Amino acid sequence: MSSKPQSAALAQTRQRNWAWIWLAYTGFLFIDPIFDPSRATWLGALAVFAVFLGIFTVYVRTTDSGSPLRHWMIAATFVLGLVTFPWNQGASCLFVYAAAFIPFAVERIRRVLALMLAECLVVLAEGWYCTVHVAHGSAFHVGWPNTLIAIFLMVVIGGGNIFFAEQKRADCRLRAAEEENVALAAVAERERIARDLHDVLGHTLSVIVLKAELAGRLVAADPARASAEIADVERTARTALAEVREAIGGYRARVLAAEIEAARRTLDTAGVTLVVDNEPADAALASGTGPGVTAGLNAQEETVLALALREAVTNIVRHARATRCTLRFVTEAGTRRLVVEDNGQHSAPREGNGLRGMRERVESIGGQLRLEHEQGTRLLITLPLSGQPLSAGTA
């Protein structure tokens, strides 16, 4: 994450360094001293150049395009041009600088055009006064060609910079949007990993705790059974490690039939009987194998139902104190419904991380989740069949 601010700062530094090349246009200030050399004109041109160099430095180092300081530097450049233009026509470059700066410092195009028009009118007024009211041959006489050329360059260069300024802002907005998308993707990935790790570790650690407690009770009474339970704990832990790696890697395809069998083993360990009921009866579903479990489901839907079943079983083992759990699949009215019921005694319903993650997964594929607490707990997950939209009233 730290490389992005560094790259942005490096790009900004390069942009500032390249900006100094535009000082080449200040060479126009020295055309009059070169063709009409005198000590006064040279000292005046050098003084104007030094002042503008300070203004330009402040402008370039002000990184915020909408900063009032930039506006003041543009105004100072334009005023410096007005002061210099009557006795050094090369100062028309200062008017061009001011016109070129405005599109990058002001975002609203109407305001940019209004400011450029005002600049042109002021330059035209000064040129008219110095042409009409100042004697020809005087040091402060300005000819019409110089005035019109200055206005022409202001319009062409300032107008062209409107396009470049808008393009630069569009690039900045695009870059900001891309950075925001990257940040949102990172947040979404962290949330996905958190949900998957919760499902994997929450369920598996519950199984390990149950089997470890059972093995502890059987050590003296049935050492062989205790040894088998400990071996099962080891296998479960290794499976959990592999699933954690898959979750972090982003690949979490779950087979629903296998998850039903895992749920049966987990519930048996906790002393809960699992009854798989289908309407109509389906032998393949009752055994937890075969197409009856996954018919009409794509891989994503099967994964969501498998993880939801895992979370439901984990909650039953941890909190329900149940003796019976019923799993039912129902297809009706263009929907596929998974119902998980138990006869336990849950505490007051509160949506924790596991249930919240389950709800987010179900809703991400257009489904709905509902939790009912009556005699035990009833979890209902409803998914649309074959891409059909699920109405808001379907439960």
N, C-alpha and C positions, 0 to 999 in steps of 0.2 A: 504493500500500500504506500510505503514511503517513496517508491520510485516515481510515482505519478506526480506528486508535488515537485520533486527534483527535476523531472523532465519538463514540467510546465515552467518552472523558474528558468531552466536553461533556454527554452524556446523564447521566453520573454527577454532574456539577456541578449540572445542573438538578434531579436527584432530591434532592440534598442541600438545595438552596435551597427546594424545595417542602416538605421535611420541617419547616421552621420554622413552617409554618402550624399544625402540631399543638400548638404551645405555647399555642394559644388555650384548651385545656382546663385550663391552670393557673389560669384565672380562678376555678375553684372554691375555690382556696386563700383567696380574698379575700371569700367570701360571709360567713363568720363575722365578720371585722373590720368589714364593712359593716353588718351587722344588730346586732352587739354591739361597737361601736367602743370600743377602748381602746388606749393606747399599746403595751402589751405584745403584744396580739394582732396589731396592725399590724406591729410590728417583727419578731415571730415569723414572720408570713406572708411578709414581704419577705425575711427571712433564708432561709427554706425555698425560696422562689422562686429566690434567687440560687444556692443550692447545687444545686438541680435544673437550673438553666440551665447550670451547668458540666458536670454529668453528661450532660445531653442533648447538649451541644456535642461532648463526647468521643465519645458514642455515634454521632452522625450522621457525624462525620468519620472514624470507623473503617469503612473500606469493606469489609473482609473480614467476611462474615456469620458465620464460625465463629471469629472472633478471641476469645481469652480476655478481652481488654480489654472487649469488648462484654458478656460474661457478668458481669464485675465491675461494669459500669455498671448492668446490670439489677438485680443484687443490691443495689447502693447505692441505687437508686431505691426498691426495696421496703423496705429498712431505714429510709430517710428517711420513707416513708409510715407505718411502724410507730411511729416516734418522734413523728410529728406528729399522727396520727389521734386519739389520746385527747383532745387539747386543741383540735384543729381538724378537724372532720369533713369539711371540704372536701378534706382530704388523701387521701380515697378515690380521687381522680383519680390519685395516685401509684401506687396498687395497679393501677389500670387501665392506666397507662403500662407498668408492669412486665409485666403479662399480655399487652399488645399487642406488646411487644418480643420476647418469648420465641419465638414462631413464626418470626421472621425471623433469630434468632440460633442456633437449634437446629434441625437438619434432621430428626432422627428424631421422628416424630409421637408415638410412645409416650412418649418422654422429655418432649416438650412437654406432653402431657396430665398426666404425673406431676408436673411442676413446677407446672402451673396448679392441680392438686388440692392440692398442698402449700401453695401460696400461700393458697388459699381456706380451708384448715384453720387456718392460722396467723392469718389475719384473723378467722375465726370465734372462735378461742380468745381473741384479744385483745379482740374485741367482747364476748364472754361475760364475761370478767374485768372489763372496765370498766363493764359493765351491772350485774352482780350484786354485785361487791365494792366499787364506788365509789359513794358517796352521790349520790342524785339532786340536781341543782343544782350539783354540784361542777364545777370547770373540766375535770376529766378523766373525767366521766361520758359514756358513749356509749350511745345508745339502740339497741334492736334494729333499728328501721327503717333507720338509717344503716348498720349492719353488713350487713344483708341486701341493701340497695341496692348497697353496694360489691361484695359477692360476685356479685350478679346482673350488674352491669356488667362485672366481670372475666370471667365465663363467656361473656357475649354477645360482647363486643369481642375478647377473646382467642381464643375459638372461631372467630369470623369471620375473624380474621387468619390462622388456620391455612390456610384456603382461599386467601387472597390470597398468603400466603407460598409455598404449593405452586405456585400459578399463576405467580408470579414466577420460581421456580426452573425450572419447565418452560419458560418463555420464554427464560431464560438458556441452558438446555440446547439448545433449538431454535436460538437464535442462534449458539451455539458450533458446533453441527452444521452450520449453513448456512455459517459461516465456514470450517470444515474442508472442506466440500464444494467451496467456491470455491477454496481453496488446492490441494486435490487435482486439481480441474479444470485449474488453472493449471499444475501440475506435469505432468499428462498432456498438455496442449497443448504445453508446452515439449519434452517427450520426443518427441511426434509431429513437431514441427517439426525437432528434431535428427535424427530418423531420416530424414525426407524430404529434408532438406538434404544429409545424408550420401549418400543414394542419388543425388540429382540431381548434386551437385558431384563426388562420387567418380567416377561413371561418366563424366560429361561432361568433366571435367578430364583423365581418362585418355585419352579420345578426342582432345582438343585437343593433349595432349603427343605422342601418336603421330603425328597429322597434321602437327604442327609439325616433328617430327624428320624425317618423310618429305619434307616440303617443303624442309627444309634440305639433305637429300641430293640433291634433284632440281634445286636452283637452277642448278647449272652444267650438269648433263647434260640436263635437260628443263625449261627455264624455263616453258613453257606448262603442263605438268603441275604444277609447283611453284606457279604462280599459282592453278591450280584448287584445289589443296589448301589454300592460304592462304584462299581464298574460302570453302571448306568449314569451315575453322576459325572464320571470322567467323560463318557461319550457325549453327554449333554453339554458339558463345558466346552468340549472341542467343537461341537456344532455351533454353539453360541459364538465362539471366536471366529469361525468361518463366516457366520452371518453378519457379524460386526464389520468384518472386512468388506463383505459385499455391500453393506449399507453405506460405508464410507466411499466405496468405489462407484456407487450410484446404480448398481444392478440388484434389484430386489424382486425378481419374478417368483411368486409363491404359487404352489399348486394347491388348490382348495381341497382336493381329496386327501392329499398327504397331511394337510393342516387339520382335517377332521380326525384322522387317525392319531395325530400328535395330541389333539385336544382330548381324545378318549383316554390315552395313556396318562395324561396329566391329571384329568379328573379322577381316574381310577386310583391314582396315587393319593389324592386328597380325600378319597372315600365318597366321591360323587359319581352317580350313575348317569351316563350319557345316553339319551334316547334320540335317535335320528328319525324324524317323522316326516313323511312327504305326502302331499295330496296331488294325485293318487299315490298309493304306495309304490315305492321304487326300490327294488332289491339292491341295485347298484349303489344308490344313494345311502341306503341303510348300512351297507358295508363300508362306505367311505371310499369306494373305488368306482371307476367306470364313468361313462359319459353322462350318467344321470346327474352328477354333481356339477359339471361344467357346461352342459348343453346351453347354447345361446349366449355364452359369456366370452368376451375377448380376454386377452392376456391381462390388460390393465384392470378390468372389472374383477377378474378372478383374484388378482393380487390384492385389490382393495378389500374384497370379502374375506380373503384368507387372513389378512392382517387385522381386520375387524373382529373375526372369530377369535384370533389369538388374544387380542386385548380383552374381549368379553370373558374368555375362559380365565385369563389372569385375574380379572376383577372378582370372578366367582370364587376362585381358590383363595384369594387374599381376604375378601370382605364378606362373602355371602353367608358362610356357615350353612351351605345348602347340602342336600342329599341327592338331588335329582336335577338334571339339566336337559332341556329338550331343544333340539335343533330342527328347524322346519324350513323347507324351501317351498314357496308358493308362486305360481305363475298365473297372473290374471290381469285383465284389462290393460294389456300392453306393458306390464311391469313384471319384474322379477323381485321377489321379496324374500329376505333372509330374516328369520325370527329366532332369537335365542332367549329362552326362558329358564328361570331357576326358581326353586321354592325356598330360597334363603331369606335372611332377614338383613337387608341392607340398612345402613344408617341414612340420615337425611341426604338426599341427592345433591351432589356438588360436582360440577364438571371439572375434572382434573386435566393434567397434560395428556394422558392417554385418550380419554374420551374426546378431548378437543382435537387431538390429531386425527382420531378416527372420523370425526365429523368433517374436518377439512378434506380428508381424502375422499369421502363419499360425495361431498358437494362438488369437488373438483371434476368429477365425471358425470355431473348432472343428477346425482341421486339425493336422497333425503334420509335423515337419521332421526329416530325418535326413541326416547327412553321413558318407560312407564314403571311406576312403583305401586303395585297393588299387593297381591299375595306373591311376594317375591319380586323379581325384576324381569321386565320384558324389554328386550332390545329389538327394534324394527329397523331394518335397512332396506330401502326401496330403490331399485335401479330401473331406468327405462330399458325396454327391449329393442334391440336392433336400431339404435340411434333415435328412437322415438322420444320426443320431448316429454318431460315429466311435469304434470300440472302441479300447481302450488298446493292443491288440496289433497294430493295423494299422500297417504301415510304408510 
